[in-house]
Amino acid sequence: MPDVGRHFRLESENRGWILAVAAVFIVSSAWVTLVAQSNATHRLITDSAGDTLATNTNFMPQLYEVTYFLKETNFVGDETQADMTYTAQSSMHLDVLQPTQALKFNSLNLEITNFSYLLDNWMDVCLCGYQYQCMSHDCKEMVRPDGSEGAIDGTMVVLLFTPVQAGQHVVVHVEYTASLTSGLARSTAFDYTDSITDQMQSQVLIAASLEPFGARRMLPCLDFPNLKANFSISIQAPENLVALSNMAEESLQPGLEPGTTLHKFGVTPKMSTYLMGVTVGHMVSTSAMSNSGKQISVWSVPALGDQHAVPLQAALQGTNFYESYTGIELPLPKLDMMGIPGKGGAVENWGLIQFDERRMLVNEATEGAYGRWLSADVVCHELAHQWFGNYVTCKDFDNISVNEGLASFVEYKCIAAAFPEMSGQSLFQRATTPHGENVGVHEGPRSHAMGVDATPFVEPLLSSRALSFLSYHPEIPYSKGASLWHMLEAFWDSAGQDAFRAGLRILMQRHALSSATLEDVLAALVDGMAAVSDSNDTGDMQEVRASSRLFTVPSQTAVALLQFWINQPGFPLINISDSGTQAAQSRFYAWGNNATDDPFVTSGNSTWYVPLGAGQLEPQAVPGDAATQWGELLDHSGMIPNVDSEGAILNVAGTGYYRVQYFSAHQQQLISALRDLTSSDNSTLSMLLQANSFISDIIALSFADSIDPSAILDTAAAVAASPACQTGFGMYLLVMPVVEALQQLALFSSAVEADNQCRLDLNTSIQQLLGSFAQPIVNQVSQQGATTANSKYDSATYTASQDAFLYDHTKGNVLLAAAFHGDAPAADLLCQLYTDSLEAGGASIDPDLRGAAYQTAVAGIGGCSPGAQSAWDTMLTKWQTDADIQEADRGLYALPRASTDALLQQTLDISLANVKVSSRTPGNSLSAVMRNVGTNLGSGGSQGGAVAWQWVQEHFTEAGMSQMLAVLESFPFIPSQQNLDNLSTFLTPVQTSTQAETASKARLLAELQHDVQWVQQHIPTQGHMSSLCQSANSMAPVSS
């Protein structure tokens, strides 16, 4: 800890005066040269050429010592009554790498009041401050922005009194004041009851959330991920508050101010600046000890102290798993996980992880399967970063997938280890949100990534992310990265026992407490295969290795082959020839390559190194066993494992990050094979995973107009006839992709006249299919009842099979889709559940069906029409006042189902203007609510699409162009020519200022243009009857 109140001084006052006077002339005369030089070199933030201080700095940080001084008034909930600033002092211990007189560092919005430095423990210089020996009283005169960009990004430059030489050591001491609005910031206010006075108070937590470049907002530093250093953190805070940091507390002593305590924490391992953690406020915790003796704790505001069980289980078992998987014990004495009110997302501060409290904490009485899964997902992800991201860190944010891709990959192994009822493999494949929320960037990574990566204007994994790696498509570094590692693991482990994990362990050893690039990850994986090649592998593994080009070429060549995946955007479509033995690859586009000037496309002939596994889509087959055939596609076309035989299928267990287009006869044969699929818990999981991959390919290719879209109805009918569709695995992996495709078809059909025969036939077919999926659920709920006890999900007693968990996770979605497309039994059931919940105060209804029941009531279907307005009012009140934050969110996401245009208008106004929406569901609520309003096709006369589009035009400027363009990308435009003309007219004069905005604009127009053409071809208003229309017309009622 730095000496509290210490000021650096010269060895004598006389010497100080002489140096100060001399320095004034030296400093002033040198500034012109310094500023000119600073614009050319030593930048901290990446520019278009990738130049960074991380590679050009003249200094290397070794240690940061920092003390924060917080006051009682900082924690007052009402901002108008609170003190919004704090003071701090810090010391940067820097090694000099090259001769220089200019010290460059990061400091953004820090009001520096004292700046001094100590050179090699003998020369002590105060450049600015209020001490008499300082060269200047004005630190703004001595500490200046490094050019115009430095003023924006917080790159500062100081001219030292004399040049420093390589090998010297400088300790820079800074005192400053900062605002509690960013970096170290206040949470949303919460109610706290004082244990002494028994008085209710409005309070906040103060916490640090710094990724990617927020550290400069709370301490002067060299703020770049590969410039790692140790941290010694101290916090002075009111004595009745809890203070946490990265390391365990080493000592407590009275603070400088009455009623305060000075908390000193242990020195951290070497780590990046953005991982610094501080949290202070009224908090309570629940703890347990890991297998390695580390204390694992979950923290929250006091009122939510009974919601720790699920995240603690995830953290405790997850820590045990990661230590075993990596072979590296958590290099910290403890791990704290803090739920922050109003926080968006989560951040992996080493040893002090911070979460959105709504997502981490679980009210077991009301949450259901989805809430448990969300908590497991986010905890296992952030916990993964303690190894993949903190122990080994991306060299720069261009390589952020080193952190996020690996964490998003291994988190699903953690989920399976921590929660036996959760199928990590199934949850990796796709994601389902039962209330209409947005899917998170690492939820269901395979399907999520493929949805984004199949469109133009999408960056590759390795891409310039100068100011924020989340500014464009975060799904790429997270979900695409995870999907790439998932695919390579399947191939690696078919050729060597645990070869992929061996590669990850090499990565961890090679770059321990240091940084790595994506190329470093690939090199480690290649070396991992070499490391296990002499072990006791099976003959099949040896055969795969021997026949693989990747595993028989020099390691540098192998890495070069794999780099196609990180250096170019998109993924391949594997088009199989009629012989079933040859294939060609090309980049797959979900709605055609009709967008021009894509800055990420460097060649129109993209190819990838593609490992292809062939197996059987048959109930008796066990994909992934010795019968699996592996091959490789390296060029535009080549030989592949034979898939000509009946039931033969590529993409074993759905691990491949590519789509497959089969020749017509084989495609139809595979669709027919879906009818025979069965599910017996996870013993047939691999087969269902590859069936999911096949179904997803059929749907994507149909909407891309690459195959006849009648295949969607054929596939849906086959799935409906499958015994597997009535199981949890079958519902999650087979039924839900089909349900989503049928809903998309319904949206497309609404683009033509209501009396169009094809539209009528399509809607009838869709209703029948959705009803057949819902009927078994209706029967089960009717027989068993949905008024399950609140203890259903209590951690102390909860047990479920993986199949049962996925069934509960999915059933509400299936019922809701059927109800909103005319299935009376599903609508009647959900309406009755809502009525029953009112009579029982809401507590008795199955948590997994509450959201669906609320939305049905607001829509006024299934007998709930007379109370639709009242239901909307009830949900609004629930959102605004319900103390249960999970129930409040259900209320919010029910509002877009309103049955009148006026209520939909109010819903959209709330999503933009309501402070509670923006604070409790930051960044997600507007686009999710907008999408849900847009899909409201008029259950009670409302026209959600028209209301939402009008609202967008009226609030485009108010909400901000970047945000609204992003919102529009998730907006479900009905693909009519009129809507395309309206969108084009509206967007044409819009002047974009960033690459992301330009891309959004181009993507919006290109996608809607494609969809309009698709509807005109396949749901024609006159002339020929398309194959899709013929299929809908001839489809017999689906048996339930």
Beta strands, then each sheet from edge to edge (+ up, - down):
strand 1: 59-69
strand 2: 85-96
strand 3: 100-106
strand 4: 111-119
strand 5: 123-128
strand 6: 143-145
strand 7: 155-164
strand 8: 169-179
strand 9: 184-186
strand 10: 190-193
strand 11: 200-203
strand 12: 206-208
strand 13: 230-238
strand 14: 242-245
strand 15: 249-254
strand 16: 260-265
strand 17: 278-281
strand 18: 284-289
strand 19: 295-300
strand 20: 334-340
strand 21: 346-347
strand 22: 352-356
strand 23: 392-394
strand 24: 514-516
strand 25: 572-576
strand 26: 582-587
strand 27: 610-616
strand 28: 629-633
strand 29: 637-639
strand 30: 648-650
strand 31: 659-661
sheet 1: 5+ 4- 8+ 2- 1+ 13+ 16- 15+
sheet 2: 3+ 7- 6+
sheet 3: 9+ 12- 17+ 14-
sheet 4: 10+ 11-
sheet 5: 18+ 19- 20- 22- 21+
sheet 6: 23+ 24+
sheet 7: 29+ 26- 25+ 31+
sheet 8: 28+ 27- 30+
end
